[in-house]
Amino acid sequence: MTVAPYQNSGQNKKQQVEQMFDNIAPKYDFLNHFLSLGIDKLWRKKAVRILKQNQPKRILDVATGTGDFAIAASQLEVDEIVGFDLSEQMIRVGEEKVKKLKLDSLIRFQKGDSEQMPFEDASFDAITVAFGVRNFETLQKGLDEFFRVLRNGGVAIILEFSKPKYFPFKQLYRFYFFHILPFIGGLVSRDSSAYSYLPESVMAFPDDQEMLDILGRTGFSNVSQKRLTFGIATIYVARK
């Protein structure tokens, strides 16, 4: 069974994900940083340091949400960053953030489906995505699109939640993830399904070697991973 935010909905996962992010957009940034104790900012910084080694000039930030990764990557010497997302409301929040930071000449947003992107083949030096690929309706279609729009020699950097493996952190993490996080997230966002979906989607998502194998089968070479904070999150690096 596909893990989706609203299991009793008649909509497909893609439509449900769009609705979910539209619903929680006003509280998304606050909850993101609060529920992760701010560690998500450090994870993005690590990913940007890896990205810097490739010296990309044109970056596509997929599932950009409110643009946190795009903003973090703006410190690099780049010509353009395109923030691409399914949710109109998340994009609106992102546009306001970017405008306040005076980064709107560097970062632009575009609404669309990550599994059918409106970009030409080989048009980006790098693709980034933070906590977004597990929301794809069909993971393989999204990764195929990454490969298509990335130029030869380009890099895809995927930051995603993963599952800790070792006692006692594994048990503490699961308790927090399945009990405390959904309660606080649902209370603040007023969408309890969104924060119940989050741990369910993480548990169902392929991580570690399974994800590396999927990237390899997609056509990427030199795939590698860096597990973060006892395995709560992982950065996957894949080159075309």
N, C-alpha and C positions, 0 to 999 in steps of 0.2 A: 504494500500500500504506500502511495506517495505521501510523504509528510508535508502537510500544508497548514496554514494558520487556522482556517475555519473549516473543520472537517465536515460539518453539516451543510456547507454552502454548495450551491449548484454550480459555482464558478470553477474554472480550472486553477491550478496552482499559481500560474502567472497573474491571473486576475486577482486572486486572493492576496498575493504578495503586494501588488500595487495598492490595493485597498488598505492593507495593513499599514504600509509605510505612509500613505496619505493620512491615515488616522493618527499615527503616533508622531508625525513630523514635528509638531510644536514642542514636544517634550523629549525628542530623540537625543539631542546632544547632551542635555542634562543627565538623562538616565544612562547613556552610554558611558560617560565619564564617572558618574557616581557609582554605578553597579560594578564597574571594573576597578574602582579605587584609583582611577587615573592611569592605570597601567597600559591601557590601550594607546595612550599618547607615546609611551616609550616604545611600544611595538612598532608603531608607524615610523618613528625615528630610525629604528634599526632597519626597517625595510627601505627607507629613503637612503640610508648609507650604502646599502647594497646597490640600489638603483644608481647612485652617483658614480659608481665604478664604470658604468656603461655610457656615461655622458650623453644621455638622450636629448634630442632637441624638440621632438614632438611626442607628447605623452597622451595616451588615452586612459583615463581613470574610469573603469567600468563599475557599475553599481556604486556610483560616487556618493549617493545619499546627499548629505548636506556639505559635501566637499572637503572633509577633513584631510583625506589623503592628498587630494589635489593641492590643498593649501600647504601641507607639509612638504610636498615636492616642489613648491614654487621657489624654494631657497636655492634650487639648482639652477645652473645656467641653461635655461630652456627657452625656446621660442614660443611654444604654445602648449597648454594643457586643456584637453577637452574632458569635462566631467559628464558622463553619460549615465542616465538612470531612467528607470521605469516610472518613478513616482513624481508627479508634477509638484506636489506639496513639498517634498524633500528638496527638489531643485529650487523652489522659491526661497526656502530658508537658506540654502547654499548661496544663492545669488546675493542675498542681503549680507551674508557674512563676507563674501568676497568683495563686495562693494565697499563695506566699512573698512576693510583691510587695504583698499586701493589696489586690488589685484585683478580687477575686472578687465584690464587690458591684456592680461596674461592667461587668465582662466575663463573659459566660457562653458556654459552648460547646454546640454542637448537631451531632450527626452526621447526614449526609444527602448526597443527590446534587444537585450544583449545576445539573444540567440538568432537575431536577424538584423545585424547592424548596417546602417546606411553609409558605410565608409568604403572607399575603394581598397582593392587589394594592396598590401604592402605600403600602407600609408602612415604607419606610426613606428617610431624607434623603440618605444616601450609601452607595454600595457600593464597597468596596476589594478588591483582590486582588493579591497579590505572588507572582509566579513560579508561577501556578497555571492560567491559562487555556489554556496549551499542553498541559496534561494532560487537558483535556476530551475526551471521546470524540467529541462533535459540538460544535464551537465555536459554531455558530450557535444551537443550542438553549440553551447556557449564556448567551449574550448576550441572547437573547430573554427569558430568565428575569430577567436583570439589569434589563432595560427594564420588565418587568411589575411587579416588586416595588419599583421606585424611584418615589417620588412625583414629580409634575410640578414641575419646577424643581430636582430633585435631580441629583446628580453621581455618575458612575462613574469611579473612578481605578484604572487598570490598570498595574501595574509588571511588566514582563516582560523577559526577555532578548531581545536583538536581535543583529544581525550587523554588526560593523564593516565599513566599506567601503573604507578607504584604506590603502595601503602606508605603512609596514611593519607597522602595528599589526594589520591584518587577518591577515597571515601569522603573526605572533607569537601572536595570540589563538587561531587555529585549531590551532596546534601544541600550545599549552597545553590547549586545550579537548578535543582528540581523543586526546592521549597522556598528559600529566601528570595531569590531573584524574581521568580514569577509573581510572588506576593507583592513585593515593592514595585516592580515594573507595572503590574496590573493596576495597583492603587494609584500611582502617579499618572500613568498614561490613559487610564480608564479603558484600556483594551487588554483584558486579561489573556485573551487568546494569543496576542502577539508575543507575550513573554512566557507563555507555556510552549509556544511553537519554537522559541529560540533553543532551549535545551534539547527538545525532541529532534530538531533539524540537525543539531551538532552530532547527536548520537547516531543518527542515520547516515551521516555524511562519511565518505571514504577518506581516511587520513593515513599519514605515515607512508609505508611502502605502496599501499593500494593506490593512493593518489599519485605517487611518482610513476607507477606503472601506467595509469590512465594518461598522464601527460606524455609519457614516452610513446604510447600507442597513437596518440594524436599527431605525432610527428616531431615533437620537440626533442632536442638533444641536450646533453649536459644538464639533466634535471637533478636538482638537489633540494635538500630541505634543512631548515634550522628551527629546532623546537625551542619554544620560549616559555619561561616561567613554569617549570616543571611539566611542560607539555600542554598547558592550557591553550596555547595558540602555536601555529607553525607558519613559517615563511617558506613557500615553495618558489624556487627559481627555475625557469625553463627557457631555453634559448632556441631560436629558430635558425 
